[in-house]
Amino acid sequence: MAISISILAVITSLHLISIVLAIGAEGRRSTSTIKPDQYDERTFCVYDSDASTVYGLAAFGLLLLSQTIVNGVTRCLCFGRGLITGTSKFIAISFFILS
């Protein structure tokens, strides 16, 4: 019982951190400026570098880590024999991809 509560706390904290990172990525969107080309009469957009991509990738990585922890603890995907006998790995893989 103590292991499941600690795993639940870890998974919940990973999800909350990824939500904060996703909101931070949404709040720090890229801005652009229009610059004229020095060789002809065309213009192009120049985007500033920001941390929104890094925030989004970090949120994705944390969610992937939490899914891996859940699959490792429950042994339902490829981490050994599952807790419930007779279940299909196809269902586990489908739920993993959909989540």
Residue, then its C-alpha position, 0 to 999 in steps of 0.5 A: m500500500a505504501i508503494s502505491i501511495s508513493i507512486l501515485a504521489v510521484i505521478t501526480s507531481l510529474h503531471l502537475i509540473s508538466i501542466v505548469l510547463a505547458i501553461g508557461a509555454e503557452g504564455r511565452r509565445s514567439t514574437s516576430t518582426i518583419k525585416p526587409d531583405q537586403y538583396d531584393e524588395r522582399t520581406f521576411c519574418v524573424y522570430d525571436s528565440d524563446a523558451s516555449t519550445v523547451y517548456g513544451l518538450a520538457a512537459f512532453g518528457l515528464l508525461l512520457l516519464s510518468q507513463t513509463i513509471v506507470n507501465g513499469v510498476t503495473r508491468c502491463l506493457c513490456f516490463g514483464r508479466g502483467l498483474i492481470t493474467g489473460t490481458s492482451k499486450f495490444i490493448a496495453i499498447s493501444f492505451f499507451i499510444l492514445s494516452 
